[in-house]
Amino acid sequence: MWGASTVLKSGGLVAGARLGCRLREEDAGRRETFSAEWLDLELSTRPQDGWCRREVDERRRETLEQRGETRLLEQRSPWGLLRAGRLGRRR
């Protein structure tokens, strides 16, 4: 049994999640029951260091440089699908 769904946070940001699904059906007329439980979705993020954006304007003699960290997102489903992207960005 997978148990309850869990969400992991690190520094106020979501670092990962395991989302399970539980199904239970009962047919009193036939005296049948069916129950199933499975891991529905796994999400994980990891920090990616070292992105850098640099712009130089020779005419104005200006330079803009930004450095930082981005969080990559991986989503795995039980059907074997894998989606990847950056957190906070559309595909």
C-alpha positions, 0 to 999 in steps of 0.5 A, spaced: 500 500 500 502 506 498 499 510 504 497 517 504 500 522 499 506 526 501 509 533 499 516 535 500 518 542 501 525 545 502 526 553 503 518 554 502 519 551 495 516 544 493 521 540 492 517 533 491 511 530 491 508 523 491 501 522 489 497 516 490 490 514 488 485 509 492 479 507 489 473 502 493 467 500 489 461 496 493 456 492 489 451 490 495 446 487 490 451 482 488 455 482 494 462 484 491 467 489 493 473 492 489 479 496 491 485 498 488 491 503 490 496 505 486 502 511 485 499 516 481 504 521 480 511 523 482 514 530 482 521 532 483 525 538 483 532 539 483 536 546 483 540 547 477 546 552 478 550 557 474 545 560 469 547 566 467 545 572 463 549 577 460 548 583 455 553 588 453 551 595 450 558 598 446 554 604 444 552 606 451 558 602 455 553 598 459 553 591 461 548 587 465 549 581 468 544 576 472 546 570 475 542 565 479 539 558 480 533 555 477 529 549 479 527 543 474 521 539 474 520 532 473 513 529 472 513 521 472 506 518 471 504 510 472 504 510 464 511 511 463 510 518 461 516 523 463 515 531 462 520 536 464 521 543 465 523 549 469 518 551 475 514 557 474 515 557 466 510 554 461 512 549 456 
